[in-house]
Amino acid sequence: MANDGNNKKDLDPRIKRNWEDIQKRHSYPVNAIGVRIDPKDKETLRVWRENGIDRFLKE
C-alpha cells in the first residue's frame, strides 16, 4: 500500500479488484482474503470504506 501523505492508503489495483470480487459474495465486511472483518478492527474497516469496497456488499 502506498501512502499519499494524507494518511490514506491506496491499494494495488489488482488487490482492490480481487477484494471487490470477494466482497460481492458476502453480506458482511470481509478482508482481501475473504475473512470477516472484526468490528473492532477500525483500521481495516477504514481502508475498506476509503477504497469503496463497502459498495460491493452482497444484498
C-alpha positions in Angstrom: 0.0 0.0 0.0 1.2 3.5 -0.8 0.7 6.4 1.4 -0.1 9.7 -0.4 0.7 11.9 2.6 -2.9 12.4 3.6 -2.9 9.2 5.7 -5.0 7.4 3.0 -3.7 4.1 1.9 -4.1 3.3 -1.8 -4.4 -0.3 -2.7 -2.7 -2.0 -5.6 -5.3 -2.1 -8.4 -5.1 -6.0 -8.6 -5.7 -6.3 -4.9 -8.6 -3.9 -5.0 -10.2 -5.7 -7.9 -9.8 -9.1 -6.1 -11.1 -7.7 -2.9 -14.2 -6.3 -4.7 -14.9 -9.7 -6.3 -14.6 -11.4 -2.9 -16.8 -8.9 -1.2 -19.6 -9.4 -3.8 -20.0 -12.9 -2.3 -20.5 -11.8 1.3 -23.2 -9.8 3.1 -20.8 -8.6 5.8 -17.4 -6.8 5.5 -14.5 -9.1 4.6 -10.8 -8.5 4.1 -9.0 -9.1 0.9 -8.7 -12.9 1.5 -12.4 -13.3 2.4 -12.2 -13.4 6.2 -14.9 -11.5 8.1 -13.5 -8.1 9.4 -13.9 -7.8 13.2 -16.0 -4.7 14.0 -13.2 -3.7 16.5 -10.6 -3.6 13.6 -11.1 0.1 12.9 -8.1 0.3 10.6 -9.2 -2.4 8.2 -12.7 -1.1 8.2 -11.4 2.4 7.4 -9.3 1.1 4.4 -12.4 -1.0 3.4 -14.6 2.2 3.2 -11.9 4.6 1.8 -11.3 2.2 -1.1 -15.0 1.8 -1.8 -15.2 -1.9 -1.1 -18.3 -1.3 1.0 -20.2 -0.7 -2.2 -19.9 -4.3 -3.1 -21.7 -5.9 -0.1 -23.9 -8.7 -1.2 -27.6 -7.8 -0.7 
